[in-house]
Amino acid sequence: SQTIHQWPATLVQPVGSPLSLECTVEGTSNPNLYWYRQAAGRGLQLLFYSVGIGQISSEVPQNLSASRPQDRQFILSSKKLLLSDSGFYLCAYDRGREQYFGPGTRLTVT
Amino acid sequence: ILNVEQSPQSLHVQEGDSTNFTCSFPSSNFYALHWYRWETAKSPEALFVMTLNGDEKKKGRISATLNTKEGYSYLYIKGSQPEDSATYLCASTSYGQNFVFGPGTRLSVLP
């Protein structure tokens, strides 16, 4: 069966510090992978998606970047965090018509 | 870019009450409509995926309907229980496009 992992679960970082969030998927090969963010009081916003190693598409301009160094690994990064980067970050993968989500990372930028 | 709306934004009901909420989405180029249940500190859990106009899906006390011509879906909960408290998300997909999520409806069921 497929499982999806994210870490860390929670993170508090000062403004201007770097960020690295990791997502890994088990039990499937060549999945489509997604990073979403939910800011306070808002819906899920798609940030990046990837259809394969090294292939990243960005949905909205922002202070973040993503990389996919391995088939089942998806990383969300920032060189310098902004206050507005605070939120709940979810990684997801496709299976058929469905998307399945990881447990999420709560990021607070102070 | 699709715009998916949900109403109400939040809802408080008493245990045992039945309730429903709405998801509206652009009907052009429609592919599928998804409902998720999202509890705090957990990942969203898929409830239903619907593709055909007039589709009705049911899982226990929760059911959903779909109208692709007018671009809306209803989620119904019969006899709400405190464990139904969660945020209910809908998402629409169009051909060749990624999921677009609505802002969610936050349901609180009071014992």
Chai-1 contact restraints between the chains, C-beta under 6 A:
chainA,res_idxA,chainB,res_idxB,connection_type,confidence,min_distance_angstrom,max_distance_angstrom,comment,restraint_id
A,G43,B,F101,contact,1.0,0.0,6.0,A-B,restraint_1
A,G43,B,G102,contact,1.0,0.0,6.0,A-B,restraint_2
A,G43,B,P103,contact,1.0,0.0,6.0,A-B,restraint_3
A,G43,B,G104,contact,1.0,0.0,6.0,A-B,restraint_4
A,L44,B,F101,contact,1.0,0.0,6.0,A-B,restraint_5
A,L46,B,N98,contact,1.0,0.0,6.0,A-B,restraint_6
A,R97,B,A32,contact,1.0,0.0,6.0,A-B,restraint_7
A,R97,B,V49,contact,1.0,0.0,6.0,A-B,restraint_8
A,E98,B,A46,contact,1.0,0.0,6.0,A-B,restraint_9
A,Q99,B,F99,contact,1.0,0.0,6.0,A-B,restraint_10
A,F101,B,S43,contact,1.0,0.0,6.0,A-B,restraint_11
A,F101,B,P44,contact,1.0,0.0,6.0,A-B,restraint_12
A,G102,B,S43,contact,1.0,0.0,6.0,A-B,restraint_13
A,P103,B,S43,contact,1.0,0.0,6.0,A-B,restraint_14
A,G104,B,S43,contact,1.0,0.0,6.0,A-B,restraint_15
